[in-house]
Every structure is written in C-alpha cells, then in structure tokens.
Amino acid sequence: MERPILRQIIISSFGILIIAAGFFGKQKMADNKKPEPEKEVRAIPAVFTQKVTNGSTSISITASGNLAARDRIEIFSEVQGIFDYSSNLFKPGVYYKKGAVLMRLNSDEFRANLRAQKSTLFNQIVALLPDLRFDYPDAFQKWQDYVTAYDVEKVLKPLPEPASDKEKLFIAGRNINSTWFNVKNIEERLTKYTIYAPFSGVLTEANIDKGALVRAGQKLGEFISPNIYELEVAVNSSYADLLKTGNTVSLNNIERTKTWTGKVNRLNSLIDPNTQTILTFIRVSGKGLREGMYLEADLTAKNEENTFEVSRKLIADNNKLFVLEGDKLILKEIEPVHFTEKTVIVRGLPDGTEILERMLPGAYEGMTVKRFQK
C-alpha cells in the first residue's frame, strides 16, 4: 500500500518540476525578446526660395592692376655740370609748379664759350659791311641794323634774308651762315643746363643732391602729376567687341572700402599672343589715389536682356537649377550667359518660377521639401 503512494508522490513531484521549469523558461525567453524597432520618421527639410524676375542685366568684367600717373617724366641730364640750384628742395614728395626750375647746373664755363663764339660771329659780320656798302648797297642797311642790335648777352637773332642769289652766295662765301649755326647750336645746348617742370607735380624719385657732379645721360629722378591717373588692366580678348572708349568703370581698393569712378581712356589694338588679353587703360582722378596703388576695376561690357542673376553655388551640373514645383525639387536646364567670381547671369526660366535662394546640402531631383516661412 505504501509503494503506490510513494510512486504517486514521485510522479506528482516530477510534474510540478516540469511545470515550474516551463514557467521559468517562458519567463526567461520573454525577458530576452528584443523590442520591435520604432519606425524612423524623416524630417522634411525647409528651404528658402525666390522667384525669377527676368530683365536687363549688366555684364561686368573684373580686372586689377596698379595705378600710374598719366603725366610722368623721368629726369635725365643731357649735359655735365655741378647741380647748384632748384626752386624747391630736390627730394621725393616735394611739389613744383609748372615752369619752376627742377634743376640748374652750373654753366659758367659753357656760357663764357658761347660769348666768345658770338663775338666771333659779330666780328665776321662787321668785317663784311664795307664790301656790302660797295657791292650790295641795297643790302647794307639791313646788315648795319643787325650789327647795331647785336648783343652777346641776348638770344641770337636770325640773319637778315638775302634779297638775291648773288647776295646769298656772297654771305655764304664769308662763312657767316656756318658760324651762325654753330653759335645757335651752342646757345641751344646752354638751355640743357636748366630743367623746368613741364607741369605742376611732385617728385617721386630724386637720385642726386645739390653740389654733386651731374654727368650727361645720368638719371636724376622722376616727376609726376598727382591729379590724373591711369589704371592699366589686361582684359580677355573675348570681350574685345564689348569694350569701348568712354565706358564707365567702377574702381575699388583691395579692401573694397573706397570707390572711384573712371572711364576707359584707351584700348590697345594688339592682343598679347601669350595671354590672349588686351591692355585697357582707365583714366581716373580723385582724393586718396596714389602712384602704385592696387585697384580692382569692374568694367561694364554690355547688357544682356531677359536674364537674371543667381549665386554660383545654386548651379548644378554647370547648366541646371533646382526649381520648386509643389513640394518637390526639380532640376531645370538653363543657359549660363556670364560667370563672375560669385554669381552667374542665366536665362531660360520664365518669370515667377520658384527657385532655391540658398543651396540645400544633399539636394536631389524629386526631393520633398517645405518652404521656410520668413
């Protein structure tokens, strides 16, 4: 009787163990089960937009160069002598009025030689008078008057005009003409000892001091007018037909804090074979301009009709723009007319077309976007 009871107890215990093991196993599996991932909700990007307004757009060509005075001279000496006088201090930055003496070299020795040569000519003419009185009485008086007015300290006057070929040959046979030309040559050379300011301006370079010996052919300095300047810039030859003399030009310093207005003054007809550029000269004047200043020029070449201007960053594949149709981005082909440093002038989209104002990173055709409320 005890054996069946014991057997029943054992079977019941195993059943309980099996049920408990199943319960704990199910609980363990429930604990280890991964939660289902939540579906990712993608945010729709917002974009700034603008509407196309076609019109007439000016094409500007940007070029740069250094400013140079239009009126400038390099001062050289044609004679030799001691530098002994100048109207002002011969130093860079000193102003001279037009006609003022930039430099005068000592010419005492040369001037004495000129007086001697003039005296020789005077003596030759005086010796000629007696023969003229007897052989050419009609010519005597004009030569007598010439001698009377003759002054070795004054500028040599032209010889009296001969009234006949015989008189002309007679005068030439006495070496009067050759002596006169020799004296005139010396007189003209004497003027080289004084250098005058050809216009009102400033010395920008001075290579010699007072009291120094100046040699013939020596460079003495540079002199410029600070009133009118020229900017020489090289422009691509493809714009040769667009540029014209008289075109208005906007000029800026390198920091773009100051602006001047100039005009195209000259265009070189030669195209540089190496760079395929044309030298363009822009005339400008105004306060704050200095010799050698670096300027940037914006030359208005022509106007393109039915175009609009956008940032270069908006251009895709060189000739496409993103257009907003509904809530989708669509790539539309356009015609780039002219590229500048930061913008591009384009045509090909009708007025009112909605395009991006700022480029959206990762934008692609068909992308869903929403308009940003400004």
PyMOL commands that set and color helices and strands:
alter all, ss='L'
color gray80, all
select helices_A, chain A and resi 2-32+108-135+137-148+165-173+176-193+237-239+312-314
alter helices_A, ss='H'
color red, helices_A
select strands_A, chain A and resi 46-47+49-51+55-69+72-76+81-85+95-96+101-105+194-196+201-206+213-214+219-224+229-236+248-253+259-271+277-284+294-311+320-325+328-333+335-339+343-347+354-356+370-371
alter strands_A, ss='S'
color yellow, strands_A
deselect
rebuild
show_as cartoon
